[in-house]
C-alpha cells in the first residue's frame, strides 16, 4: 500500500497534533504492508524533517511528481517573507480572517494538484484536512472544540474549521477519532453512520517513565525545583485548560499545603490568556506559584517525574495526552470528569468537576496528602500508560487505511 501523509502540523516544538503526526510519519514506513510513504506539507512534496528542525525540506523537483508552478513559487516566496517576521507578529497575522481565508483556499488547491498524478494509494490528513482527490482518504478529527466552545478560538480559526471539517468528513472514506469521547461527538454532530468512525487512541513516548531523585537532579535544579515537592501542570496557557479555577482552588488550600507543594505551571501563552496571566502574577506574588514559561521538550520527562501531583482539570480534551505522560512517569493525576479525560485515565486518576472550585480544592488536598490513594493511583497509572502505545496507534491506523481502500 502507498500512503500519502500530510505533515503540515510537524512544526517545532512538537506537541499535540504535531507529536501525533510525527509518530505516524516516522513509524508508518516500518509497518507490514506499507510499501511507500510520501509526505505532503502546504501542498508540496517534502522529505520527513528532523523534529528539531524548523521546516521540512523540499524534495528535488525532478524526483517529485509535480512541477513547480508559478503559484507554488509565489507561496514559497511568501513563506520566506513571513519567516522574517517575529513569531508573535506572525501569529497575529495568521489570525486575520482574510489571511486565513486565502490560506484555506490556496493550500487545498496545491495539495489536489500534487495528488492528481498519483495512480494509487491512500491520503491521510492527520489534522482535520482532506483535499479534493481521486484517492481514498482517511482523516483524523482530534476534537470538536471549535463547534462546542467557539469562544475559545480565534474567529478566523473557527470560520476556517467550520468549512474544513465538514468537507473532510464528506470526502474521507474513514474517519479516525483519538478517543471514544471524540467519536461520539462526531457522530452526534454530523449524523453519519457509526461504522465510518474508528477510534485510534494516542500513545505515550517511552521517554516518560519513573526516575530516581538523583536522575532528576540536573534538570530540577536548573528550575529551582525539588523532587516530590510541587504540583505540576503543562499545556498552553488558555481558557480551555481551566487554569482560573485551578488557581482559585489552589488558593483555597491551607497555607501549609501550598508552601510544602507549590503549583508549577509550564507552557507558552495561548489564545485569550491575559486574565489567566494576571491571576498567575497574583499567585506568584503570594508565593505559591512558579511559572516556567515554555520549556524544552527534553526537560518535560524530568519535570513530570519529579512532581508530587499532575493537575489537569481541563474543560474539554479530545484526548489529553499530558494525562497519559504523567501516569507513565509514575505520578498521580488529578483531572476533570468530562469529555475524554476519564477515558484516558482509565480509573487511575482523581476525577473532579471542572466548574466546581471546592471540588477541585478537595481533590487536590486528597491527591497530595492521602498516601493510600496515591500508592494505588501510581500503580494503576503505570498500568494504564502501558496500554497506550504509539505502536498500537499506528497499527490501528494502518487497519483503517485498508478499510478505507476497500470502500
Residue, then its C-alpha position, 0 to 999 in steps of 0.5 A: x500500500x502507498x500512503x500519502x501523509x500530510x505533515x503540515x502540523x510537524x512544526x517545532x516544538x512538537x506537541x499535540x497534533x504535531x507529536x501525533x503526526x510525527x509518530x505516524x510519519x516516522x513509524x508508518x514506513x516500518x509497518x507490514x504492508x506499507x510499501x511507500x510513504x510520501x509526505x505532503x506539507x502546504x501542498x508540496x512534496x517534502x522529505x520527513x524533517x528532523x523534529x528539531x528542525x524548523x521546516x521540512x525540506x523540499x524534495x528535488x523537483x525532478x524526483x517529485x511528481x509535480x512541477x513547480x508552478x508559478x503559484x507554488x513559487x509565489x507561496x514559497x516566496x511568501x513563506x520566506x517573507x513571513x519567516x522574517x517576521x517575529x513569531x508573535x507578529x506572525x501569529x497575529x497575522x495568521x489570525x486575520x480572517x482574510x489571511x486565513x481565508x486565502x490560506x484555506x483556499x490556496x493550500x487545498x488547491x496545491x495539495x489536489x494538484x500534487x495528488x492528481x498524478x498519483x495512480x494509487x494509494x491512500x491520503x491521510x490528513x492527520x489534522x482535520x484536512x482532506x483535499x479534493x482527490x481521486x484517492x481514498x482518504x482517511x482523516x483524523x478529527x482530534x476534537x470538536x472544540x471549535x463547534x462546542x466552545x467557539x469562544x475559545x478560538x480565534x474567529x478566523x480559526x473557527x470560520x476556517x474549521x467550520x468549512x474544513x471539517x465538514x468537507x473532510x468528513x464528506x470526502x474521507x472514506x474513514x474517519x479516525x477519532x483519538x478517543x471514544x469521547x471524540x467519536x461520539x461527538x462526531x457522530x452526534x454532530x454530523x449524523x453519519x453512520x457509526x461504522x465510518x468512525x474508528x477510534x485510534x487512541x494516542x500513545x505515550x513516548x517511552x521517554x516518560x517513565x519513573x526516575x530516581x531523585x538523583x536522575x532528576x537532579x540536573x534538570x530540577x535544579x536548573x528550575x529551582x525545583x525539588x523532587x516530590x515537592x510541587x504540583x505540576x501542570x503543562x499545556x498552553x496557557x488558555x481558557x480551555x485548560x481551566x487554569x482560573x479555577x485551578x488557581x482559585x482552588x489552589x488558593x483555597x488550600x491551607x497555607x501549609x499545603x501550598x508552601x510544602x507543594x507549590x503549583x508549577x505551571x509550564x507552557x507558552x501563552x495561548x489564545x485569550x490568556x491575559x486574565x489567566x496571566x494576571x491571576x498567575x502574577x497574583x499567585x506568584x506574588x503570594x508565593x505559591x506559584x512558579x511559572x516556567x514559561x515554555x520549556x524544552x521538550x527534553x526537560x518535560x520527562x524530568x519535570x513530570x517525574x519529579x512532581x508530587x501531583x499532575x493537575x489537569x482539570x481541563x474543560x474539554x480534551x479530545x484526548x489529553x495526552x499530558x494525562x497519559x505522560x504523567x501516569x507513565x512517569x509514575x505520578x498521580x493525576x488529578x483531572x476533570x470528569x468530562x469529555x475524554x479525560x476519564x477515558x484516558x485515565x482509565x480509573x487511575x486518576x482523581x476525577x473532579x468537576x471542572x466548574x466546581x472550585x471546592x471540588x477541585x480544592x478537595x481533590x487536590x488536598x486528597x491527591x497530595x496528602x492521602x498516601x493510600x490513594x496515591x500508592x494505588x493511583x501510581x500503580x494503576x497509572x503505570x498500568x494504564x500508560x502501558x496500554x497506550x502505545x504509539x505502536x498500537x496507534x499506528x497499527x490501528x491506523x494502518x487497519x483503517x487505511x485498508x478499510x478505507x481502500x476497500x470502500 
